[in-house]
């Protein structure tokens, strides 16, 4: 099979899936951003409540300088960063997202295994993600098999990182749902909406991991095909 045919079979479906999941996430967040919570707490207040209940008083909750869906936990500074639409909003979506990011802070504090593994991999992944494509292109132009092999190995490191990310994200969402329920941060009727937001967000990581895996498979098959 030619390179173009292999590309279309392996990569186009995952690209379409990724776009569909991103659209689902944005639609779900937009829907539940319009649904207020019974507690009336903003995303920042939800995050602060869960942090304090877990003894993480020194972990700040700050506005994220990015746009929508730029919410994240920074393990280097041990701080939670929430986008403006989450930080200041008292909605089901804001509560779910704020609680999820705090889930990562709790993972860090509790030395959760996959979180530690992901953090340990980051320096190598940061290098690999910058270098693999450059080496692949140079190897292809020069017909240098060794460089192509190194490039594929570096990309494999990126793929492993994507796979390790999955349990980290699913566990953070699980912790989020437990805390918003136990602390009464959303009502029983609002939990379904919070779960839908978290499930949609988790699926973006599943789609990203699937895309990375299929791209790695494409590189391996294309490389083996060139050798034969």
C-alpha positions in Angstrom: 0.0 0.0 0.0 1.3 3.5 -0.9 2.2 6.0 1.7 -0.8 8.2 0.9 -3.3 5.3 1.2 -1.8 4.3 4.5 -2.0 7.8 5.7 -5.7 8.1 4.8 -6.6 4.8 6.4 -4.8 5.4 9.7 -4.7 9.1 10.3 -7.7 10.7 8.7 -10.3 8.8 10.9 -8.5 9.8 14.1 -8.2 13.4 12.9 -12.0 13.5 12.3 -12.6 11.8 15.7 -10.4 14.4 17.4 -12.2 17.3 15.9 -15.6 15.7 16.8 -14.5 15.2 20.4 -13.3 18.8 20.6 -16.6 20.0 19.3 -18.5 17.8 21.8 -16.4 19.3 24.7 -17.0 22.9 23.6 -20.7 22.3 23.2 -21.0 20.4 26.6 -19.0 23.1 28.4 -21.1 25.9 26.8 -24.3 24.1 27.7 -23.5 23.7 31.4 -21.8 27.1 31.6 -25.4 28.4 31.4 -26.6 26.2 34.3 -26.0 27.8 37.7 -25.2 25.7 40.8 -27.3 25.6 43.9 -24.3 26.5 46.0 -23.7 29.7 44.1 -19.9 29.2 44.4 -17.6 30.2 41.5 -15.1 27.8 40.0 -12.4 29.5 42.0 -14.4 29.1 45.2 -15.1 25.4 44.5 -11.4 24.8 43.9 -10.4 26.7 47.1 -13.0 24.8 49.1 -11.7 21.4 48.0 -8.0 22.4 48.4 -8.7 23.6 52.0 -10.6 20.5 52.9 -7.6 18.4 51.8 -5.2 20.6 53.8 -3.7 22.2 50.7 -3.9 25.7 52.0 -0.7 26.8 50.4 -1.8 25.9 46.8 -3.1 29.1 45.2 -6.0 29.4 42.7 -5.2 31.9 40.1 -6.8 33.2 36.8 -5.2 31.6 33.8 -3.8 34.0 31.2 -5.1 31.8 28.4 -8.5 31.7 26.9 -11.3 29.1 27.3 -10.2 25.6 28.3 -6.8 26.8 29.4 -7.5 25.5 32.9 -4.6 23.6 34.3 -2.6 22.6 37.4 1.1 23.6 37.4 3.2 21.1 39.4 6.3 23.3 39.2 4.6 26.1 41.2 2.0 23.9 42.8 -0.8 26.2 41.7 -4.2 25.9 40.1 -5.0 28.1 37.1 -8.5 28.6 35.9 -9.7 30.4 32.8 -11.8 33.5 33.3 -15.0 31.7 32.3 -14.4 29.2 35.1 -12.6 31.3 37.7 -15.5 33.9 38.1 -18.5 31.8 37.0 -20.9 30.0 39.3 -22.0 27.3 36.9 -22.0 23.5 36.8 -19.3 23.6 34.2 -17.1 25.9 36.3 -17.5 23.8 39.4 -16.6 20.6 37.5 -13.6 22.0 35.8 -12.3 23.7 39.0 -12.7 20.5 40.9 -10.9 18.5 38.2 -7.8 20.8 38.3 -7.7 20.5 42.1 -7.8 16.7 41.5 -4.3 17.1 40.0 -3.1 19.1 43.1 -4.3 16.3 45.3 -2.6 13.7 43.1 0.6 15.7 43.5 0.2 16.0 47.3 -0.6 12.3 47.7 2.2 11.1 45.3 -0.2 9.4 43.0 1.9 6.9 40.9 0.8 7.8 37.4 1.1 11.6 38.2 4.6 11.1 39.4 5.5 9.0 36.4 4.1 11.7 34.1 6.1 14.4 35.9 9.3 12.4 35.7 8.8 11.9 32.0 8.2 15.5 31.2 11.9 16.6 30.6 12.4 13.8 28.1 9.1 14.4 26.5 9.8 18.2 26.1 13.0 17.3 24.2 11.4 14.5 22.2 8.4 16.6 21.1 10.7 19.3 19.8 13.3 17.0 18.1 11.4 14.1 16.5 9.9 15.9 13.5 13.1 17.7 12.7 15.1 14.5 12.7 12.4 12.7 10.7 12.4 15.3 8.0 16.3 15.4 7.8 16.4 11.6 7.8 13.8 11.5 5.0 15.6 14.1 2.9 19.0 12.5 3.3 17.6 8.9 3.2 19.3 8.4 6.5 17.7 5.3 8.1 19.5 5.9 11.4 18.0 9.3 11.8 14.6 8.1 11.0 14.9 5.3 13.6 15.9 7.9 16.2 13.0 10.1 15.2 10.5 7.3 15.6 12.0 6.3 18.9 11.6 9.9 20.2 8.0 10.1 18.9 7.4 6.8 20.8 8.4 8.6 24.0 5.7 11.2 23.3 3.1 8.5 22.7 3.9 6.8 26.0 3.5 10.2 27.7 0.0 10.5 26.1 -0.9 7.0 27.4 0.4 7.8 30.9 -1.7 10.9 30.9 -5.0 8.9 30.6 -5.1 7.5 34.1 -4.0 10.8 35.5 -6.9 12.6 33.9 -9.5 10.0 34.7 -8.4 9.8 38.3 -8.6 13.6 38.6 -12.1 13.6 37.3 -13.0 10.8 39.7 -11.6 12.7 42.6 -13.5 15.8 41.4 -16.9 14.0 41.5 -16.3 12.6 44.9 -15.5 16.0 46.4 -18.3 18.0 44.8 -20.7 15.4 46.0 -19.3 15.0 49.5 -18.9 18.7 50.1 -22.3 19.6 48.6 -20.7 21.8 45.9 -23.3 20.7 43.4 -26.8 19.4 44.0 -27.8 15.8 43.2 -29.6 17.1 40.1 -26.5 19.0 38.9 -24.1 16.0 39.2 -25.2 14.6 35.9 -24.1 17.8 34.1 -20.8 17.9 36.0 -20.1 14.3 35.0 -20.9 15.1 31.3 -18.4 18.0 31.3 -15.7 15.8 32.9 -16.4 12.8 30.5 -16.2 15.1 27.5 -12.9 16.5 28.7 -11.5 13.0 29.4 -12.4 11.9 25.9 -10.2 14.6 24.4 -7.3 12.9 26.0 -8.4 9.5 24.7 -8.7 10.9 21.2 -5.3 12.5 21.5 -3.7 9.2 22.6 -5.4 7.3 19.8 -4.2 9.8 17.3 -0.6 9.6 18.6 -0.7 5.8 18.5 -2.0 5.6 14.9 0.6 8.2 13.8 3.3 6.1 15.4 2.0 3.0 13.6 2.0 4.9 10.4 5.6 5.9 10.8 6.6 2.4 11.7 4.8 0.8 8.7 6.0 3.5 6.3 9.5 3.0 7.5 9.3 -0.8 7.2 7.7 -0.5 3.8 10.6 1.7 2.6 13.1 -0.9 3.8 11.5 -3.7 1.8 
